[in-house]
Amino acid sequence: PIVVIPQPTVLIHLFQYLDLLKELIKYTPSEHPDYTYLYMAKDEVEKLLEKLEERRVEAERAFSVKELERKISGLPQSLIVPQRYVISTEKIKETDIVTESSGERSLVMLTDIILCLKPLSRIGTTAVIMTPNTPSYEYQYLWDCHITDVKLSNVDLDNDSESEPTDTAALEDLNTQQALKDDLDILEKIDSLRKQLNSSYTEVRFDKLGDLKEKLKKKKVPTATLR
């Protein structure tokens, strides 16, 4: 859609009219017959300015997408879609986990998609005779994805230690190990109390300590405190 924006001089005049109406209202008695019409005129001018501001924002957004499209080589389809505009552009480093190769990228977020672009360096490239019809590209299209398909995760790049497992099986295994440790602590406390008793309870056998020791060995949990 084509959005027409009034010339700056027209907008300036409208703001001047609005200021003039406000001054007239300020010095016009409320019982004056023109008082109501002045208020109505002021409201209409304010509504018109709001609509023009919306048109201006829409035009700037559409222009930003058009300018971005002009700078990208290899786009599979046009970026110009109603209600689409550029939200932000960030420089990132993309790394291939298979080949371990990396490169500088520009990540462009629009209202509904994310574009990954490769900046084109003109240093050291073969000279090309430029003509008025020769496009001047700044980026090479690499890939895009819909905004709803993006999943975010926190990555601690400064932590060189091995990351904790996050799959369900690994988490269950960690929970099992922790439960065994807790049971061991409780039984050791009971065993300590048993040794302090001078009654028939000293004959109680705590076979579970041995069972826990074997389970903890299988889970590779330190058992140095076991006797």
C-alpha positions as CSV (number, residue, x, y, z in Angstrom):
1,P,0.0,0.0,0.0
2,I,1.1,3.5,-0.8
3,V,1.1,5.9,2.2
4,V,1.1,9.6,1.4
5,I,2.7,11.9,4.0
6,P,1.9,15.6,4.0
7,Q,4.8,18.0,3.5
8,P,6.4,19.3,6.7
9,T,5.1,22.8,6.0
10,V,1.5,21.4,6.1
11,L,2.1,19.8,9.5
12,I,3.7,23.0,10.8
13,H,0.6,24.9,9.8
14,L,-1.7,22.4,11.5
15,F,0.2,22.7,14.7
16,Q,0.0,26.5,14.4
17,Y,-3.7,26.3,13.9
18,L,-4.0,24.1,17.0
19,D,-2.0,26.6,19.1
20,L,-4.2,29.4,17.8
21,L,-7.4,27.6,18.7
22,K,-6.1,26.9,22.2
23,E,-5.3,30.6,22.7
24,L,-8.8,31.6,21.4
25,I,-10.5,29.1,23.8
26,K,-8.3,30.4,26.7
27,Y,-9.6,34.0,26.2
28,T,-13.2,33.2,25.1
29,P,-15.9,33.2,27.8
30,S,-17.7,29.9,28.2
31,E,-21.0,31.6,27.6
32,H,-19.9,33.0,24.2
33,P,-21.7,31.4,21.2
34,D,-18.4,30.6,19.5
35,Y,-16.9,28.8,22.6
36,T,-18.4,25.4,21.7
37,Y,-17.4,25.6,18.0
38,L,-13.8,26.5,19.0
39,Y,-13.6,23.4,21.1
40,M,-15.0,21.3,18.3
41,A,-12.5,22.7,15.8
42,K,-9.6,22.0,18.3
43,D,-10.7,18.4,18.7
44,E,-10.9,17.9,14.9
45,V,-7.4,19.3,14.4
46,E,-6.0,17.1,17.1
47,K,-7.7,14.0,15.5
48,L,-6.2,14.9,12.2
49,L,-2.7,15.3,13.6
50,E,-3.0,11.9,15.3
51,K,-4.0,10.2,12.0
52,L,-1.1,12.0,10.2
53,E,1.3,10.8,12.8
54,E,0.1,7.2,12.4
55,R,0.6,7.6,8.6
56,R,4.1,8.9,9.1
57,V,5.1,6.0,11.4
58,E,3.6,3.5,8.9
59,A,5.5,5.1,6.0
60,E,8.8,5.1,7.9
61,R,8.3,1.4,8.8
62,A,7.5,0.5,5.2
63,F,10.5,2.5,3.9
64,S,12.8,0.7,6.4
65,V,11.7,-2.7,5.0
66,K,12.1,-1.5,1.4
67,E,15.6,-0.2,2.1
68,L,16.6,-3.4,3.8
69,E,15.4,-5.5,0.9
70,R,17.4,-3.3,-1.5
71,K,20.6,-4.1,0.4
72,I,20.2,-7.9,0.4
73,S,21.3,-10.3,-2.3
74,G,19.7,-13.6,-2.9
75,L,16.3,-13.1,-1.2
76,P,13.9,-16.0,-2.0
77,Q,11.0,-13.6,-1.9
78,S,10.0,-10.0,-1.3
79,L,10.2,-8.7,2.3
80,I,7.5,-6.1,1.7
81,V,4.4,-7.3,3.5
82,P,1.6,-5.2,5.1
83,Q,2.2,-4.5,8.8
84,R,5.8,-5.8,8.7
85,Y,8.6,-3.6,9.9
86,V,12.2,-3.8,11.2
87,I,12.4,-4.1,15.0
88,S,16.2,-4.4,15.5
89,T,19.5,-5.4,13.9
90,E,22.3,-7.1,15.8
91,K,25.8,-8.3,14.9
92,I,26.4,-11.9,16.0
93,K,28.9,-14.7,15.4
94,E,27.4,-17.9,13.9
95,T,29.2,-21.1,14.6
96,D,28.6,-24.4,12.8
97,I,28.6,-27.2,15.4
98,V,29.6,-29.8,12.8
99,T,32.4,-28.1,11.0
100,E,33.2,-25.7,13.9
101,S,33.5,-22.9,11.4
102,S,32.2,-19.4,12.4
103,G,31.5,-16.1,10.7
104,E,30.2,-12.7,11.4
105,R,26.5,-12.3,10.7
106,S,23.8,-9.7,10.9
107,L,20.6,-10.9,12.6
108,V,17.6,-8.7,11.6
109,M,14.4,-9.1,13.6
110,L,11.2,-8.0,11.9
111,T,7.6,-8.2,13.3
112,D,7.1,-11.8,12.1
113,I,10.4,-13.2,10.8
114,I,14.1,-13.2,11.6
115,L,16.7,-12.9,8.9
116,C,20.3,-14.1,9.1
117,L,22.5,-12.1,6.7
118,K,26.2,-12.3,5.8
119,P,27.8,-8.9,5.5
120,L,29.5,-8.4,2.1
121,S,33.0,-7.0,2.3
122,R,34.1,-5.0,-0.7
123,I,37.8,-5.1,0.4
124,G,39.8,-7.3,-1.9
125,T,37.0,-8.2,-4.2
126,T,37.2,-8.0,-7.9
127,A,36.5,-4.6,-9.3
128,V,33.1,-4.2,-11.0
129,I,32.2,-1.4,-13.3
130,M,29.2,0.2,-11.6
131,T,26.3,1.5,-13.7
132,P,23.1,3.2,-12.6
133,N,21.3,-0.1,-12.9
134,T,23.9,-2.1,-10.9
135,P,22.5,-3.0,-7.5
136,S,24.7,-2.2,-4.5
137,Y,24.2,-5.1,-2.1
138,E,25.5,-5.0,1.5
139,Y,24.3,-8.4,2.7
140,Q,24.0,-12.0,1.4
141,Y,20.9,-13.8,2.4
142,L,21.6,-17.0,4.4
143,W,18.4,-18.1,6.1
144,D,15.2,-17.0,7.8
145,C,12.7,-18.4,10.2
146,H,9.3,-17.4,11.6
147,I,9.4,-15.7,14.9
148,T,7.2,-18.4,16.5
149,D,9.7,-21.1,15.6
150,V,12.5,-19.4,17.6
151,K,13.5,-21.1,20.9
152,L,15.8,-19.2,23.3
153,S,18.3,-20.7,25.7
154,N,20.9,-19.4,28.1
155,V,24.5,-20.3,27.2
156,D,27.3,-19.6,29.7
157,L,30.3,-19.1,27.3
158,D,32.7,-18.2,30.2
159,N,32.1,-21.5,32.0
160,D,34.6,-24.1,30.8
161,S,33.4,-26.8,33.1
162,E,31.2,-29.6,31.8
163,S,27.6,-28.5,31.7
164,E,25.1,-30.4,33.7
165,P,22.9,-32.9,31.8
166,T,19.4,-31.5,30.9
167,D,17.7,-34.5,29.4
168,T,15.0,-36.2,31.5
169,A,16.9,-39.4,32.1
170,A,20.0,-37.6,33.4
171,L,17.8,-35.5,35.7
172,E,16.1,-38.5,37.1
173,D,19.5,-40.1,37.7
174,L,20.7,-37.1,39.6
175,N,17.5,-37.1,41.7
176,T,18.1,-40.8,42.5
177,Q,21.6,-40.1,43.6
178,Q,20.5,-37.3,45.8
179,A,17.8,-39.4,47.4
180,L,20.4,-42.1,48.1
181,K,22.7,-39.6,49.8
182,D,19.8,-38.3,51.9
183,D,18.9,-41.8,53.0
184,L,22.5,-42.6,53.8
185,D,22.8,-39.5,56.0
186,I,19.7,-40.4,58.0
187,L,20.8,-44.0,58.5
188,E,24.3,-42.9,59.6
189,K,22.7,-40.6,62.2
190,I,20.5,-43.5,63.4
191,D,23.6,-45.8,63.6
192,S,25.4,-43.2,65.6
193,L,22.5,-42.9,68.1
194,R,22.3,-46.7,68.3
195,K,25.9,-47.0,69.4
196,Q,25.2,-44.5,72.2
197,L,22.4,-46.6,73.6
198,N,23.0,-49.1,76.5
199,S,20.0,-51.3,75.9
200,S,18.8,-54.2,73.7
201,Y,18.6,-51.7,70.8
202,T,22.3,-52.1,70.3
203,E,21.6,-55.5,68.7
204,V,19.6,-54.0,65.9
205,R,21.3,-54.6,62.6
206,F,21.3,-52.0,59.9
207,D,21.6,-54.0,56.7
208,K,20.3,-51.1,54.7
209,L,23.6,-49.4,55.1
210,G,25.2,-52.2,53.1
211,D,22.6,-52.0,50.4
212,L,22.9,-48.3,50.1
213,K,26.7,-48.6,49.8
214,E,26.3,-50.9,46.8
215,K,23.7,-48.6,45.2
216,L,25.9,-45.6,45.6
217,K,28.9,-47.4,44.1
218,K,26.8,-48.2,41.0
219,K,25.8,-44.5,40.8
220,K,29.5,-43.5,41.3
221,V,28.6,-41.5,44.5
222,P,31.6,-41.0,46.9
223,T,31.2,-43.4,49.9
224,A,34.2,-42.4,52.0
225,T,32.1,-41.8,55.0
226,L,30.7,-45.4,55.1
227,R,32.3,-47.8,57.6
